[in-house]
């Protein structure tokens, strides 16, 4: 693919106008089942209202060339993006610059909805807007069919999305709705605004997904179930080796990593942004239940709400546990307010602490209180998997061992995660 005309001709199996100016010129016909490689930068500025490709089942390799000025204005239509929908497709090395996309439901920059597909090594900048649900900065809806073999599991890996995203429900920086997908090394930096529920920095509504080695910066705003990484997890998912610096705002179930969910495993995560809501508001997790586990994680931002407000977790219940975690951000609320946890039922906190001075909270439903000097003392963390040096910085020490934590001058003297 050498220019905008050739990119548009991908949809036509009768076209053989590909590779203009190269040795491949006129050698190949098009079609949505073919494999493509981009050979020059492509400017779509002359296409005022791009028509998405529907039913792509091939491979598109952007070859690290740009596709610039993609504009779509289809506010009454669904499955909107450069590609409308795909099945068992592979997208690799794609760079989308200054997209301006508007649709109804199932809207993304690269693709509206995708099944059993792979998205690798992709960069996006611009704006994505949807009037309904399943709106994502990269993809609106990503799914792995229940009968798909393992090699066709939907994967998103090594993507950088610098997009402002607006939608109603199931809105996120990467994927609006994800079902049984793996998201690895996904990085978002922008503004996310959801008018409704299930709004997240990486995934809005999550079911059986795994997020790892990812990050979110900017801001995330929604109504209920709003999280810096995942807004709402309705069935077992995991988040690991992931952090956010984003400010998160909502009403109920608002957290720096997870807004609301059940049965998830959250490990080696941290959140530094300010978290604001009304009820079930936490620096890391707003609300979680049903055998959920939070381990080796921390939160440092200001947490403000009304009821069930905690420096780490707002409300946690039903055979859940917190292990090796801490909170140090100021916590502000009216009822059921705690330095570590606002409200807890049938939950244990093991070797988990909050700073009574910086949180300005003397109590927590579970967890152990410490002052600043104790929180910055390696002796407090004798049961943690922490590097033995007490004066090491994150840059100087290196990760040539298996320790999860370090402590020293980095992170204002508090323990820091040595993320993989």
MOZIWO-V231404 format. One record per residue. OMEGA is omega as a letter, one per 20 degrees, with the letter a starting at -180 (* if undefined). Layout:
<<OMEGA> <OMEGA>>
This chain:
<<a> <a> <a> <r> <a> <r> <r> <a> <r> <a> <a> <r> <r> <a> <r> <a> <r> <r> <a> <r> <r> <a> <a> <a> <r> <a> <a> <r> <a> <a> <a> <r> <a> <r> <a> <r> <a> <a> <r> <r> <a> <r> <a> <a> <r> <r> <a> <a> <a> <r> <a> <r> <r> <r> <r> <a> <a> <r> <r> <r> <a> <r> <r> <r> <a> <r> <a> <r> <r> <a> <r> <r> <a> <a> <r> <a> <r> <a> <a> <r> <r> <r> <r> <r> <a> <r> <r> <r> <r> <r> <a> <r> <a> <r> <r> <a> <r> <r> <r> <a> <r> <r> <a> <r> <r> <a> <r> <r> <r> <a> <r> <r> <a> <a> <r> <a> <r> <r> <a> <r> <a> <r> <r> <r> <r> <a> <r> <a> <r> <a> <a> <a> <a> <a> <a> <r> <r> <a> <r> <a> <r> <a> <r> <r> <a> <a> <a> <r> <a> <a> <r> <r> <r> <a> <r> <a> <r> <r> <r> <a> <r> <a> <r> <a> <r> <r> <r> <a> <a> <a> <a> <r> <a> <a> <r> <r> <r> <r> <r> <r> <r> <r> <a> <r> <r> <a> <a> <r> <a> <a> <r> <r> <r> <r> <a> <a> <r> <a> <a> <r> <r> <a> <r> <r> <a> <r> <r> <r> <r> <r> <r> <r> <a> <a> <r> <r> <a> <a> <r> <a> <r> <r> <r> <r> <a> <a> <r> <r> <r> <r> <a> <r> <a> <r> <a> <r> <r> <r> <a> <r> <a> <r> <r> <r> <a> <r> <a> <a> <r> <a> <a> <a> <a> <a> <a> <r> <a> <r> <a> <r> <a> <r> <a> <r> <a> <a> <r> <r> <r> <r> <a> <a> <r> <a> <a> <r> <r> <a> <a> <a> <a> <r> <r> <a> <r> <r> <r> <a> <r> <r> <r> <a> <r> <a> <r> <a> <r> <r> <a> <a> <r> <r> <a> <r> <a> <a> <a> <a> <a> <r> <r> <a> <r> <a> <a> <a> <r> <r> <r> <a> <r> <a> <r> <a> <r> <r> <a> <a> <r> <a> <a> <r> <a> <a> <a> <a> <a> <r> <r> <a> <r> <a> <a> <r> <r> <a> <r> <r> <a> <r> <a> <a> <r> <r> <a> <a> <a> <r> <a> <r> <a> <a> <r> <a> <r> <a> <a> <a> <r> <r> <a> <a> <r> <a> <a> <a> <a> <a> <r> <a> <a> <r> <a> <r> <a> <r> <a> <a> <a> <a> <a> <r> <a> <a> <a> <a> <a> <a> <a> <r> <a> <r> <r> <a> <r> <r> <a> <a> <r> <r> <r> <r> <r> <r> <r> <r> <r> <a> <a> <*>>
